[in-house]
Amino acid sequence: MTSGKSGLHHITAITRSIQANIDFYVGFLGLRLVKRTAGFEDATQLHLFYGDAISSPGSLVTFLAWEDGSPGRVGHGAPYEIGLAVSCDAIGFWLTRALQFGISTQGPAQEFGEPVLRLKDPDGIIIKLIGVEDLSVFGGKPWTGEGVPEEYAIVALRNGTILTEKPAETIAFLTTNFGLETGPVEGSQTRLTSATGGVVDVRDATGFWTAAPGTGTIDHIALNAPDIDTVHRVAERIEAADGSPTNAHDRKYFYSLYAREPGGALIEFATDEPGFMLDESEEALGTTLFIPPHWQDREADSRAMLPQFSLPGEPRIRYRELPFVHRIVMPETPDDQTLVLLHGSGGNETSLLPFARVVAPDTMLLAVRGRATEEGVPRFFRRFEDGSFDQKDIASEAEAFVEMVGQLKQAYGVDPEKTTFVGQSNGANFLAAVMLLHPGVIRRAVLMRPVLVLGEVPAADVSNAEADVLIVAGDKDSYAAEALKLMEILAARSADVTMMTVDAGHDIVEADRGVVGKWLRTEK
């Protein structure tokens, strides 16, 4: 018993640079950005959908943005290629276009009787441009943006490839539950066909290493479901057959379930309806950010934390290589100020963006990620098991930070006289250490819940060390006394220190926004 007519709905992968991703899939491949959403599980994660002119199911390639995230590993238990259907006559066009864009290619070579040109996207994911004799089976409407003529444009998804150590079981799972049919075999690869043109290739990867999630990997392959009732029937059948768990979700634009095939790869089963034109017209596809309803109360925070990007031809921020991973957020009408943000323990470069956007709505934000890690999360310096701080690491990271500060003007036009450094907890501790180790580098700082982390404050020339500093302590914070001690040390080093106390513990509260916002406006 199968689900009836099926095929590919979309393929979802993970990128570490959404701007480079846009430039490749829209700028080079000529796909259309048809939907931009915040994640259903995590509204601070951007999810982009590319497809044909009308966002047809079966044409969709989607990406989750893990900005500057750790790379994953291709291996068995996951998909690893994305095949896109073009006319056979288009292969020469794409070979020439790749040369013009400086993109390396392999082929063309024959696979299952079709010409295939291989290349890689910026994350290293293999993209195959596959010449298909009869494109009419796919339906849809090619998008002709970015200088790609209609006759050479990408029409649809042709295939996704799964690596598995259990090829027979994987094939049985996909054919039994999702309406695919066993087709030709070529070497270690079996092709599963569908009536809608999209195919799934199952490759025997016995002896290969296992996949690991991360950037540059494919998260899942989604197959077409005719309707919601079929989704539920398939879910019941899978659970009854071997007890494998399934999860069904309403994703607004389609209804779907997730299940893992016996080899470990994640498979989604998604309906075509209601589709992406549910809330945008054909002309306006991909222009409005969708925030899932259950995240509406955090919409402002989500918008502040999602990475910004520009479509080809639009003004953009050109990121520069700096010693620290960083994120820039530009307001629509920026003033001449800059806030440099340093997160607390357990946070990352996005953590303070919602706070900063409230206290300085018209200011350029440059958020920095700490380079040390503790239990997998970033910090600005290491801490030993006994809770003491690694003094050598503090000194080394402070030097790297000073180097970065010196590069900001050339990299992004940041005026050091109009720059305020804002840190929370670990970030505030680090900023204070930088100010004490390198007087004069930081002229204006906001330190929320700081403590002194230097084992010994070195003697230094403070003749050029004037700085305006706001320290915000929490009256219920167990480290409040440490903040007072730090204030005295900074004041002795020629800093003009204002100390405020709010009704809070160690975490940031609403009162912090008022105190910091007022101080920033006064100090401009």
Residue pairs with C-beta under 8 A, 6 or more apart in sequence:
1 176
1 237
2 175
2 176
2 177
2 178
2 179
3 177
3 178
3 179
3 225
3 226
3 230
3 233
3 234
3 269
4 179
4 226
4 230
5 179
5 194
5 195
5 196
5 224
5 226
6 178
6 179
6 180
6 194
6 195
6 196
6 223
6 224
6 225
6 226
7 58
7 180
7 194
7 195
7 196
7 197
7 198
7 199
7 223
7 224
8 58
8 156
8 157
8 159
8 160
8 194
8 196
8 198
8 199
8 200
8 221
8 222
8 223
8 224
9 57
9 58
9 60
9 222
9 223
9 224
9 225
9 254
9 268
9 270
9 272
10 49
10 57
10 58
10 60
10 61
10 62
10 157
10 222
10 268
10 270
11 60
11 61
11 62
11 79
11 82
11 157
11 160
11 218
11 220
11 221
11 222
12 62
12 63
12 64
12 218
12 219
12 220
12 222
12 268
13 61
13 62
13 63
13 64
13 82
13 123
13 125
13 217
13 218
13 219
14 63
14 64
14 66
14 69
14 72
14 123
14 213
14 214
14 215
14 216
14 217
14 218
14 219
15 21
15 63
15 64
15 65
15 66
15 121
15 122
15 123
15 215
15 216
16 66
16 67
16 68
16 69
16 71
16 123
16 215
16 216
17 67
17 68
17 122
17 123
18 46
18 48
18 63
18 65
18 67
18 307
18 309
19 307
19 309
19 310
19 316
19 319
20 122
20 123
21 48
21 63
21 65
21 121
21 122
21 123
22 33
22 48
22 309
22 310
22 311
22 312
23 122
23 312
24 121
24 122
25 31
25 50
25 61
25 63
25 121
26 32
26 33
26 50
26 145
26 146
26 311
26 312
27 146
27 312
28 97
28 98
28 101
28 103
28 146
29 50
29 84
29 127
29 148
29 154
30 143
30 144
30 145
30 146
30 147
30 148
30 153
30 154
31 50
31 51
31 52
31 61
31 143
31 145
31 154
32 50
32 51
32 52
32 53
32 55
32 143
32 145
32 285
32 286
33 48
33 49
33 50
33 285
33 286
33 311
34 49
34 50
34 51
34 55
34 60
34 276
34 285
34 286
35 48
35 49
35 55
35 253
35 276
35 280
35 285
35 286
35 290
36 46
36 47
36 48
36 49
36 286
36 287
36 288
36 289
36 290
37 46
37 47
37 48
37 49
37 289
37 290
37 291
37 292
38 44
38 45
38 46
38 47
38 289
38 290
38 291
38 292
38 295
38 302
38 306
39 45
39 46
39 47
39 64
39 292
40 249
40 251
40 292
40 294
43 291
43 292
43 295
43 298
43 299
43 301
43 302
44 301
44 302
44 305
44 306
44 350
45 64
45 65
45 66
45 306
46 64
46 65
46 306
46 307
47 62
47 63
47 64
47 65
48 62
48 63
48 65
49 55
49 60
49 61
49 62
49 276
49 286
50 60
50 61
50 62
50 63
51 59
51 60
51 61
51 143
51 276
52 59
52 140
52 141
52 142
52 143
52 154
52 155
52 156
53 140
53 141
53 142
53 143
53 144
53 282
54 140
54 141
54 277
54 282
54 285
55 275
55 276
55 277
55 285
56 139
56 140
56 141
56 156
57 224
57 254
57 270
57 272
57 275
58 138
58 139
58 140
58 156
58 157
58 196
58 197
58 198
58 224
59 138
59 140
59 154
59 155
59 156
59 157
60 157
61 82
61 84
61 157
64 219
65 306
65 307
66 214
66 215
67 307
67 327
68 325
68 369
69 214
69 215
70 214
70 215
71 123
71 124
71 214
71 215
71 216
71 217
72 211
72 212
72 213
72 214
72 215
72 216
72 217
73 209
73 210
73 211
73 212
73 214
73 217
74 80
74 163
74 211
74 217
75 163
75 205
75 208
75 209
75 210
75 211
75 212
76 163
76 164
76 165
76 205
76 206
76 208
76 209
76 210
76 211
76 263
76 264
77 163
77 164
77 165
77 210
77 211
77 263
77 264
77 265
78 162
78 163
78 211
78 213
78 217
78 218
78 264
78 265
78 266
79 160
79 161
79 162
79 163
79 218
79 220
79 221
79 265
80 125
80 126
80 161
80 162
80 163
80 211
80 217
80 218
81 125
81 126
81 127
81 128
81 159
81 160
81 161
81 201
81 218
82 125
82 126
82 127
82 128
82 157
82 160
82 218
83 116
83 127
83 128
83 130
83 157
83 158
83 159
83 160
83 161
84 127
84 128
84 129
84 130
84 154
84 156
84 157
84 158
85 130
85 132
85 135
85 138
85 154
85 155
85 156
85 157
85 158
85 197
86 94
86 129
86 130
86 131
86 132
86 152
86 153
86 154
86 155
87 131
87 132
87 135
87 151
87 152
87 155
88 114
88 115
88 131
88 132
88 133
89 131
89 151
89 152
90 129
90 131
90 151
90 152
90 153
91 108
91 115
91 117
91 129
91 131
93 149
93 152
94 117
94 129
94 152
95 105
95 108
95 117
97 148
98 104
98 105
98 117
98 119
99 105
103 119
103 120
104 119
104 120
105 117
105 118
105 119
106 117
106 118
106 119
107 115
107 116
107 117
107 118
108 115
108 116
108 117
108 131
109 115
109 116
109 118
110 116
111 128
111 130
111 186
112 184
112 186
112 191
114 130
114 131
114 132
114 133
115 130
115 131
116 128
116 129
116 130
116 131
117 128
117 129
118 126
118 127
118 128
118 129
119 126
119 127
119 129
120 126
120 127
121 127
123 215
123 216
124 216
125 216
125 217
125 218
128 158
128 159
129 154
130 158
130 159
132 138
132 155
132 158
132 197
135 155
135 156
135 197
137 195
137 196
137 197
138 155
138 156
138 196
138 197
138 198
139 156
139 196
140 155
140 156
142 150
142 153
142 154
142 155
143 153
143 154
144 150
144 153
146 312
148 154
156 197
156 198
157 198
158 197
158 198
158 199
159 191
159 198
159 199
159 200
159 201
160 198
160 200
160 201
160 218
160 221
161 189
161 200
161 201
161 202
161 203
162 170
162 200
162 201
162 202
162 203
162 221
162 261
162 263
162 265
163 203
163 205
163 208
163 211
163 263
163 265
164 170
164 202
164 203
164 204
164 205
164 261
164 262
164 263
164 264
164 265
165 204
165 205
165 206
165 207
165 208
165 263
166 262
166 263
167 188
167 190
167 202
167 203
167 204
167 206
167 263
169 261
169 262
169 263
170 202
170 261
170 262
170 263
170 265
171 182
171 190
171 192
171 202
173 261
173 262
174 180
174 192
174 200
174 202
174 223
174 261
174 267
175 181
175 182
175 192
177 234
177 237
177 238
177 259
177 269
178 223
178 234
178 267
178 269
179 194
179 223
180 192
180 193
180 194
180 199
180 200
180 223
181 192
181 193
181 194
182 190
182 192
182 193
183 190
183 191
183 192
183 193
183 199
184 190
184 191
185 191
188 203
188 204
188 205
189 201
189 202
189 203
189 204
190 201
190 202
190 203
191 199
191 200
191 201
191 202
192 199
192 200
192 201
192 202
193 199
194 224
196 224
198 224
200 221
200 223
210 264
211 217
211 264
213 219
219 266
220 258
220 265
220 266
220 267
220 268
221 265
221 266
221 267
221 268
222 256
222 267
222 268
222 269
222 270
223 267
223 268
223 269
223 270
224 269
224 270
224 271
224 272
225 231
225 234
225 255
225 256
225 269
225 270
225 271
225 272
226 271
226 272
227 271
227 273
228 255
228 271
231 248
231 255
231 256
231 257
231 269
231 271
232 248
232 257
234 257
234 269
235 246
235 248
235 257
235 259
238 244
238 246
238 259
239 245
239 246
244 259
244 260
245 259
246 257
246 258
246 259
247 257
247 258
247 259
248 255
248 256
248 257
249 255
249 256
249 257
249 258
251 270
252 274
252 278
252 279
252 290
252 292
253 274
253 275
253 276
253 278
254 270
254 271
254 272
254 273
254 274
254 275
255 270
255 271
256 268
256 269
256 270
256 271
257 268
257 269
258 266
258 267
258 268
259 266
259 267
259 269
260 266
260 267
261 267
276 285
277 285
279 288
279 290
280 286
280 287
280 288
289 303
289 306
291 299
291 302
291 303
295 302
300 354
300 357
300 358
301 354
304 329
304 353
304 354
304 356
304 357
305 350
305 353
305 354
307 327
308 317
308 328
308 329
308 330
309 316
310 316
310 317
317 328
317 330
317 412
319 326
319 328
320 407
320 411
320 412
322 404
322 407
322 408
322 411
323 400
323 401
323 403
323 404
324 368
324 369
324 370
324 371
324 400
324 401
324 404
325 349
325 368
325 369
325 371
326 349
326 366
326 367
326 368
326 369
327 349
327 350
327 353
327 365
327 366
327 367
327 369
328 364
328 365
328 366
328 367
328 412
329 353
329 357
329 364
329 365
329 367
330 364
330 365
331 357
331 361
331 362
331 363
331 364
333 362
334 362
334 363
334 364
335 362
335 363
336 415
336 418
337 360
337 362
337 363
337 364
337 418
337 419
337 420
337 524
338 363
338 364
338 365
338 366
338 408
338 414
338 415
338 418
338 419
338 420
339 356
339 360
339 363
339 364
339 365
339 366
339 419
339 420
339 421
339 422
340 366
340 367
340 368
340 405
340 408
340 419
340 420
340 421
340 422
341 349
341 352
341 353
341 356
341 365
341 366
341 367
341 368
341 422
341 423
341 427
342 352
342 368
342 370
342 380
342 421
342 422
342 423
342 424
342 426
342 427
342 428
342 430
342 431
343 349
343 351
343 352
343 367
343 368
343 369
343 370
343 378
343 423
343 424
343 426
343 427
344 351
344 423
344 424
344 425
344 426
344 427
344 428
344 449
345 374
345 377
345 379
345 425
345 426
346 377
347 377
347 378
347 424
347 427
348 369
348 377
348 378
349 367
349 368
349 369
350 367
351 367
351 424
352 367
352 422
352 424
352 427
353 365
353 367
355 508
355 512
355 513
355 516
356 363
356 365
356 367
356 422
357 365
358 513
358 517
359 513
359 516
359 517
359 520
360 517
360 520
364 412
364 414
366 408
366 412
366 414
368 404
369 378
370 378
370 379
370 380
370 381
370 397
370 426
370 427
370 430
371 378
371 380
371 397
371 400
372 378
372 379
372 380
372 381
372 382
372 393
372 397
373 379
374 382
374 383
379 426
380 397
380 426
380 427
380 429
380 430
381 389
381 390
381 393
381 394
381 397
381 426
381 430
381 433
381 453
382 389
382 390
382 393
383 389
383 390
384 390
389 453
389 455
391 454
391 455
394 430
394 433
394 437
394 453
394 454
395 437
397 430
398 430
398 433
398 434
398 437
398 438
399 438
401 430
401 434
402 434
402 438
402 441
405 416
405 441
405 442
408 414
408 416
408 419
409 415
409 416
416 443
417 443
419 443
419 444
420 444
420 445
420 446
420 520
420 523
421 431
421 442
421 444
421 445
421 446
422 445
422 446
422 448
422 516
423 429
423 430
423 431
423 432
423 445
423 446
423 447
423 448
423 450
424 448
424 449
424 508
425 448
425 449
425 450
425 506
428 447
428 448
428 449
428 450
429 450
429 451
429 452
429 453
430 453
431 442
431 445
431 447
431 450
432 445
432 447
432 450
432 452
432 453
432 486
432 490
433 453
433 454
434 441
434 442
435 441
435 442
435 445
435 465
435 467
435 469
435 490
435 493
435 495
436 454
436 457
436 458
436 460
436 489
436 490
436 493
437 454
437 458
437 460
439 460
439 461
439 462
439 464
439 465
439 493
439 494
440 464
440 465
440 466
440 467
442 467
443 466
443 467
443 468
444 467
444 468
444 469
444 523
445 467
445 468
445 469
445 470
446 469
446 470
446 472
446 516
446 519
446 520
447 469
447 470
447 471
447 472
447 483
447 486
448 471
448 472
448 508
448 512
448 516
449 472
449 473
449 474
449 477
449 479
449 483
449 506
450 471
450 482
450 483
450 486
451 479
451 482
451 483
451 486
452 482
452 485
452 486
452 489
457 489
460 493
462 493
462 494
465 493
465 494
465 495
466 494
466 495
466 496
467 490
467 494
467 495
467 496
468 495
468 496
468 498
468 523
469 490
469 495
469 496
469 497
469 498
470 497
470 498
470 499
470 500
470 515
470 516
470 519
471 483
471 486
471 487
471 497
471 498
471 499
471 500
472 499
472 500
472 501
472 502
472 512
472 515
472 516
473 479
473 480
473 483
473 484
473 499
473 500
473 501
473 502
474 480
474 501
474 502
474 503
474 504
474 505
474 506
474 507
474 509
475 501
475 502
475 503
475 504
476 503
476 504
476 505
477 483
477 504
477 505
477 506
478 506
479 506
480 501
483 499
484 499
487 497
487 499
490 497
491 497
498 519
500 515
500 519
502 509
502 511
502 512
502 515
503 509
503 511
504 511
504 512
